[in-house]
């Protein structure tokens, strides 16, 4: 394990860890955490996630008698994330353009572990620390969903999974995943198209009237996947459509989801004939609940204090995306999201400034020290 946060980050991104294939990075982190004196355990979440590794849970004993502080990060990256070759230019780390970089979320892991290492090696008094490294976060927060949250005993926590280090994310929306199957009637497109019902056309009409995009300052919705049809000379009888709705307000989430379904119902009614009619199947799943933590809460105030101590200007905000923090908050343990410096994530242009990695590490050290003082 490298001492310097930059070198440790480069070490971590050299280990392939696309979602579901995280065995190597989990084994590596397990040894690094043990080297810090942590009590480390890997759960069996892989049985339910379909991956090859479980969540890592670690406890670092404190030298102060108080509740632990929890830090959470995820070990997986999106695709393409194999064979990452970093390029450093003008103080910024990029990939070579053929893969993502992996700063989401290995920047958070690197900053956290090197910060804790510095604290421990300095001999200073520190609180107990809980660490949760989740798997398969990028494919539906699966690791966090299948982790036994009753194991967590911290007073509050921080998820290291946002952008610039100055960001403090105190709220995030709930999300409904939506899957719609449109059924039509198959026929030959050139010989007797009038005897068919085109499921693609039914779906298109439904989607064209759905409320999509930015609904208001709290609510969004989207259709992102469409799959259907066999050949151009066959009137298709089946189309599968997948989308989502998000909102910080549960009533608005319910309303936009209902409005999307109403568009489907209306479109299907337009395609009813003597020889048959269109139909649909509708499935909705609440992926995670919304959370919002008041700025006055201790978990936020400690982070603000730590930023000011390190010369940073805190930017308290809310997010439009979900993270492990949604799952942890739903279990009853307050958690906000911290930035790590990652930029242009999930793209081949992903990058991170070396200065951000260094600031992130120093901020986390200040945060742990500030909690120790209380």
GIWOUR-V87317 format. One record per helix or strand. SS is the DSSP state (@ for helix, = for strand). FROM is the first residue (numbers start at 1). TO is the last residue. If there is no record, write none. Layout:
ss=SS from=FROM to=TO
ss=SS from=FROM to=TO
This chain:
ss=@ from=5 to=13
ss== from=18 to=18
ss=@ from=23 to=35
ss== from=39 to=42
ss=@ from=46 to=49
ss== from=56 to=60
ss== from=69 to=74
ss== from=77 to=77
ss== from=86 to=89
ss== from=92 to=95
ss=@ from=103 to=122
ss== from=129 to=134
ss=@ from=142 to=145
ss=@ from=149 to=151
ss== from=157 to=162
ss== from=167 to=172
ss== from=174 to=183
ss== from=185 to=185
ss== from=187 to=188
ss=@ from=193 to=195
ss== from=197 to=197
ss=@ from=199 to=209
ss== from=213 to=216
ss== from=219 to=228
ss== from=234 to=235
ss== from=238 to=247
ss=@ from=250 to=269
ss== from=272 to=273
ss== from=276 to=277
ss== from=279 to=288
ss== from=291 to=292
ss=@ from=298 to=309
ss== from=315 to=318
ss=@ from=324 to=330
ss== from=335 to=339
ss== from=342 to=343
ss== from=351 to=353
ss=@ from=354 to=373
